[in-house]
Amino acid sequence: MKFNFLFQSKNKNQQVKSVSKELERIQQLPQDVSGSTTIFGNPFRFHHAASFAVTYKELFQDELYKFNPAISENGVILDCGANMGLSVLYFSLHYPNHQIIAFEPDETIFEILQENVRNFNLSNVTLHRKAVWTEEAELTFHSDGGMGGTIDHIYQDTNESITKVNAVPLADWLTDKVDFLKIDIEGAEYEVLESCQKLLGNASHIFFEYHNDINKPQTLHILLEMIETAGFRYHLKESSTRRRPFVDDSLICERFDMAITVFCYK
């Protein structure tokens, strides 16, 4: 699998300039505008310019999801909350012998995800237009049109879309060994992880983003205890937080006052 990535230029300085220029172009767009980019060589479509820029930096510059394969060169990666497909592309290109199983419930975003997978001919990727949940069910899904989508909250400050989505139990996908489990599901992480806590040990690496809902009891400490019980150590990294927690009352997304990324490893 070969691609003419901008960052694979013979001239490293030119490559950095090319990527920086393209990122700058995207960052100057209205944050919620859709479009496409050739930053990877092949066209990559995005539905939300700001989301693309932030996620690109996290994944392809900071390599937030980089891990050392623990099972074999033919392991499984579960991507829960694949959005437009930047995470899927990262996993597929960096772990080409792994099977990547990705879930994205938002119908509009899923179509973009499908197109991007086709454009890059990612033969090791399987897509499911479903949400991961505690059980098999049909759920009401609220999308903010960007990086966020949730099953239990109505967005007040966005032109949200509301649809019905099919959900599958995450536990059904953890009965066998998994090399990497990624969960970014906008506030549903507690219920989902709790529902399959006895199977978490089947994963070698777990990444999840904890969203602190001001209207609910805090559950991060419970999740960390689950992770420890399953045999993991963890590392915490802030994703979005208040600068002055004692006095600030700003929210990062209407009901969340912080988002913490949790890296779990053995």
C-alpha positions as CSV (number, residue, x, y, z in Angstrom):
1,M,0.0,0.0,0.0
2,K,1.7,3.2,-1.2
3,F,0.6,6.8,-1.0
4,N,2.4,10.0,-2.0
5,F,2.0,11.7,1.3
6,L,3.1,15.3,1.5
7,F,5.2,14.4,4.5
8,Q,7.1,11.8,2.5
9,S,8.7,14.4,0.4
10,K,12.4,14.0,-0.3
11,N,13.0,17.4,1.1
12,K,12.0,17.3,4.8
13,N,11.9,21.1,5.2
14,Q,9.7,21.4,2.1
15,Q,7.5,18.6,3.4
16,V,7.0,20.4,6.8
17,K,6.2,23.6,5.0
18,S,3.7,21.9,2.7
19,V,1.8,20.4,5.6
20,S,1.9,23.6,7.6
21,K,0.6,25.6,4.7
22,E,-2.3,23.1,4.2
23,L,-3.2,23.1,7.9
24,E,-3.1,26.9,7.9
25,R,-5.5,26.9,5.0
26,I,-7.9,24.6,6.7
27,Q,-7.7,26.5,10.0
28,Q,-8.6,29.7,8.2
29,L,-11.9,28.2,7.0
30,P,-15.0,28.7,9.0
31,Q,-14.8,26.0,11.7
32,D,-17.9,24.1,10.7
33,V,-17.3,24.2,6.9
34,S,-16.9,21.0,5.0
35,G,-14.3,20.3,2.4
36,S,-11.4,18.1,1.4
37,T,-7.6,18.1,1.6
38,T,-4.7,16.5,-0.2
39,I,-2.5,16.6,2.9
40,F,-2.2,12.8,2.6
41,G,-1.8,12.8,-1.2
42,N,-5.1,11.1,-1.9
43,P,-8.2,13.4,-1.3
44,F,-9.5,13.2,2.3
45,R,-12.9,14.6,2.9
46,F,-13.9,16.4,6.1
47,H,-17.3,17.7,7.4
48,H,-15.9,20.1,10.0
49,A,-12.7,22.0,9.3
50,A,-11.8,22.7,12.9
51,S,-12.3,19.1,13.9
52,F,-10.0,17.9,11.1
53,A,-7.3,20.3,12.1
54,V,-7.3,19.4,15.8
55,T,-7.5,15.7,15.2
56,Y,-4.9,15.7,12.4
57,K,-2.4,17.3,14.8
58,E,-3.2,14.8,17.6
59,L,-2.9,11.7,15.5
60,F,-0.4,12.4,12.7
61,Q,1.9,14.9,14.4
62,D,1.6,13.9,18.1
63,E,0.8,10.3,17.4
64,L,-1.6,10.0,20.2
65,Y,-2.6,6.4,19.3
66,K,0.8,5.0,18.7
67,F,1.3,1.7,20.5
68,N,3.6,-1.4,20.3
69,P,1.6,-4.4,19.0
70,A,1.2,-6.8,22.0
71,I,-0.5,-9.8,20.4
72,S,0.9,-10.2,16.9
73,E,1.3,-8.5,13.6
74,N,-2.3,-9.7,12.8
75,G,-4.1,-8.3,15.8
76,V,-7.5,-6.5,16.1
77,I,-8.1,-2.8,16.6
78,L,-11.6,-1.6,17.7
79,D,-12.3,2.0,16.9
80,C,-15.5,3.1,18.7
81,G,-16.4,6.6,17.5
82,A,-14.5,6.7,14.2
83,N,-16.0,10.0,13.0
84,M,-14.7,11.1,9.6
85,G,-12.0,8.5,9.6
86,L,-8.7,10.1,10.7
87,S,-8.2,7.5,13.4
88,V,-9.1,4.7,10.9
89,L,-6.5,6.1,8.4
90,Y,-3.9,6.3,11.1
91,F,-4.4,2.8,12.3
92,S,-4.6,1.3,8.8
93,L,-1.4,2.9,7.6
94,H,0.7,2.4,10.7
95,Y,-0.7,-1.1,11.5
96,P,-1.4,-2.5,8.0
97,N,-1.5,-6.2,9.1
98,H,-4.1,-5.5,11.8
99,Q,-7.8,-5.8,11.3
100,I,-9.5,-2.5,12.1
101,I,-13.2,-2.7,13.1
102,A,-14.7,0.8,13.3
103,F,-18.1,2.1,14.6
104,E,-19.7,5.4,13.7
105,P,-23.4,5.9,14.2
106,D,-23.9,9.3,12.6
107,E,-25.3,8.7,9.1
108,T,-23.9,11.8,7.5
109,I,-20.5,11.4,9.0
110,F,-20.5,7.7,8.2
111,E,-20.9,8.4,4.5
112,I,-17.8,10.6,4.7
113,L,-16.0,7.9,6.6
114,Q,-16.9,5.4,3.9
115,E,-15.7,7.7,1.1
116,N,-12.3,8.2,2.8
117,V,-11.8,4.5,3.3
118,R,-12.6,3.9,-0.4
119,N,-10.3,6.7,-1.5
120,F,-7.3,5.1,0.3
121,N,-8.3,1.6,-0.5
122,L,-8.0,0.5,3.2
123,S,-8.6,-3.2,2.7
124,N,-7.9,-4.0,6.4
125,V,-10.9,-1.8,7.6
126,T,-14.4,-3.0,8.4
127,L,-17.0,-0.3,9.0
128,H,-20.3,-0.5,11.0
129,R,-22.8,2.4,11.1
130,K,-23.7,1.6,14.6
131,A,-23.2,2.9,18.1
132,V,-21.5,0.8,20.8
133,W,-23.6,0.5,23.9
134,T,-24.5,-1.8,26.8
135,E,-27.0,-3.9,24.8
136,E,-28.5,-4.3,21.3
137,A,-31.0,-1.5,20.9
138,E,-32.3,1.3,18.8
139,L,-31.3,4.6,20.3
140,T,-32.0,8.3,19.7
141,F,-28.8,9.9,18.5
142,H,-28.1,13.7,18.7
143,S,-25.2,15.1,16.6
144,D,-23.6,18.5,16.9
145,G,-22.3,18.3,13.4
146,G,-18.7,18.3,14.5
147,M,-16.8,15.9,16.7
148,G,-19.6,15.4,19.1
149,G,-22.6,13.0,19.0
150,T,-24.5,11.6,21.9
151,I,-27.4,9.3,22.8
152,D,-28.7,11.2,25.9
153,H,-28.3,14.9,25.4
154,I,-30.0,17.5,23.2
155,Y,-27.6,20.2,22.0
156,Q,-29.0,23.7,22.6
157,D,-26.4,25.9,20.8
158,T,-26.0,24.0,17.5
159,N,-28.0,23.0,14.5
160,E,-28.2,19.5,15.8
161,S,-29.6,16.5,13.9
162,I,-31.6,13.8,15.6
163,T,-31.8,10.3,14.2
164,K,-32.4,6.8,15.3
165,V,-29.4,4.5,15.3
166,N,-28.8,0.8,15.9
167,A,-26.5,0.0,18.8
168,V,-24.5,-3.2,19.6
169,P,-23.0,-4.3,22.9
170,L,-19.3,-3.6,23.1
171,A,-19.0,-6.8,25.1
172,D,-19.8,-8.8,22.0
173,W,-16.5,-7.6,20.4
174,L,-14.3,-8.2,23.4
175,T,-14.8,-12.0,23.7
176,D,-11.4,-12.5,22.0
177,K,-8.1,-10.8,22.3
178,V,-7.9,-7.2,21.0
179,D,-4.7,-5.3,20.6
180,F,-6.1,-1.8,20.9
181,L,-9.5,-0.6,22.1
182,K,-10.3,3.1,21.4
183,I,-13.5,4.6,22.9
184,D,-14.4,8.2,22.1
185,I,-18.2,8.3,22.5
186,E,-19.0,11.6,24.0
187,G,-20.2,10.8,27.5
188,A,-21.3,7.2,27.2
189,E,-18.0,5.8,28.2
190,Y,-18.9,5.0,31.8
191,E,-22.0,2.9,30.9
192,V,-20.3,1.1,28.1
193,L,-17.1,0.3,30.0
194,E,-19.1,-0.8,33.0
195,S,-21.2,-3.2,30.9
196,C,-18.1,-5.1,29.7
197,Q,-15.7,-4.6,32.7
198,K,-15.2,-8.4,33.1
199,L,-13.9,-8.5,29.5
200,L,-11.6,-5.5,29.5
201,G,-8.6,-7.7,30.2
202,N,-8.9,-9.1,26.7
203,A,-7.6,-5.8,25.4
204,S,-3.9,-5.1,25.5
205,H,-4.2,-1.3,25.2
206,I,-7.3,0.8,25.9
207,F,-7.7,4.5,25.1
208,F,-10.9,6.3,26.2
209,E,-11.9,9.9,26.7
210,Y,-13.7,10.7,29.9
211,H,-16.3,13.5,29.7
212,N,-17.2,15.0,33.0
213,D,-20.9,15.8,32.9
214,I,-21.8,18.6,35.4
215,N,-25.4,17.1,35.7
216,K,-24.2,13.7,36.8
217,P,-22.0,12.2,39.6
218,Q,-18.4,12.1,38.7
219,T,-17.3,8.6,37.7
220,L,-13.7,8.9,36.6
221,H,-12.5,7.3,39.9
222,I,-14.8,4.3,39.3
223,L,-13.5,3.8,35.7
224,L,-9.9,3.9,36.9
225,E,-10.7,1.3,39.5
226,M,-12.3,-0.9,36.8
227,I,-9.1,-0.5,34.7
228,E,-6.9,-1.4,37.7
229,T,-9.0,-4.5,38.4
230,A,-8.6,-5.6,34.8
231,G,-4.9,-5.5,35.2
232,F,-4.0,-2.2,33.6
233,R,-1.9,0.8,34.7
234,Y,-3.1,4.1,33.4
235,H,-1.8,7.6,32.3
236,L,-4.1,10.6,32.3
237,K,-3.8,13.5,29.9
238,E,-6.0,16.5,29.7
239,S,-8.0,17.0,26.5
240,S,-10.1,20.0,27.4
241,T,-10.2,21.5,30.8
242,R,-10.9,24.8,32.7
243,R,-7.8,27.0,33.1
244,R,-8.8,28.0,36.6
245,P,-11.1,25.3,38.0
246,F,-11.8,27.1,41.3
247,V,-13.3,30.1,39.6
248,D,-14.1,29.3,36.0
249,D,-17.5,28.1,35.1
250,S,-17.0,27.6,31.3
251,L,-18.0,24.4,29.7
252,I,-16.4,22.7,26.7
253,C,-19.6,21.4,25.3
254,E,-22.7,22.6,27.1
255,R,-22.7,20.0,29.9
256,F,-19.0,18.9,30.1
257,D,-16.6,20.9,32.2
258,M,-13.6,18.8,31.3
259,A,-12.5,15.9,29.0
260,I,-9.6,13.7,30.2
261,T,-7.9,11.1,27.9
262,V,-7.0,7.9,29.7
263,F,-4.3,5.6,28.3
264,C,-4.4,2.0,29.7
265,Y,-1.6,-0.5,29.3
266,K,-0.2,-3.6,30.9
